Amino acid sequence: MTSPTPSTVSSSPVSIRAGPGTRWGAAPDRLNRHLRELGIDPASDDWIDNAIPAVLALTGRISGVVVTPAHVERPVLGAALFR
């Protein structure tokens, strides 16, 4: 697989619009088995309309930590540190 072109992937991490077939790195096919088990064709460049459930399921498979939509929807704790 070739590296993505600028039209495929933006330099901003929040505006990446690439299908499951757009992968790169040292082991771009490492997650293919997990993608297939989730019903996603790793060779497809089709856009997934609501990828959040698939991303949460893939995250759970990779990390062993089950992340549910409730985890994402709850309030985020944070702090502002001033010097």
N, C-alpha and C positions, 0 to 999 in steps of 0.2 A: 504494500500500500504506500502511496506517495504522501508526502507531507501536505497538509491542507493549504489551500491558497488563501490569500487575504479576503477574497469574496466569500469564502466558506466560514472562516473563523476570524472574528474581530480581535483586536489586541485587548479589549476590555473584557474582563471575566464575566460580566453580567449580560453581554450581548452575543454570546456564542450561539449560533443557530446552525447546528450540524446534526445530521442523523446518526444512527448507530454505526453506519459504515464509515464514518469519518473518525479515524483513530490514528494515533501516532505514538511514538515513544519506544522504549527498549523492548517492550513486550505487548504490542498493540492487540494481539489476539488472545491475551490471557483470560479475558472475561467472557469469551464467546460462549462457553458452556453455560454460564450463569444467564447470559442474555437469552439463549435458546430456551432454557428452562422457564424463563419469565415470559416466553412467547414473543420475543423480539428477535427478528432476523438480523444477525450481526453484519451481514453483507448488504443490507438495505440502506439506502440514503433517504428513506421516507421520514418525514417529520412526525414526531410523536406529539399529538395535540396536548395531552395532559401527562407530562413525563414524571410528575412528582411521585405518584405511587410506585412507578418502576424504579425511580432513583432511590426511594426509601427501601424498597425490597432488595435492590442491588447492594446498597450500603449495608444492610443487615447480613447479607450473604458474605460480603467481604470482611466485615469487622466482627461479626458474631454478635453484634449489638442490634436488637430489634428496635427500630425507630418507627414510630407511628405518627400519623398526622397530628394526634393530640400533643406530641412532643413539640412539634413545630408551631402549633397554634397557641401554646401557653405563653404567658408573659416572659420576657427575657430579662434576667437579672443583670444589672450592670452597674458601673460606677464611673464617676468622673474624678480623676486624680489631678490635683492642682499642686503646684510647687510654690 
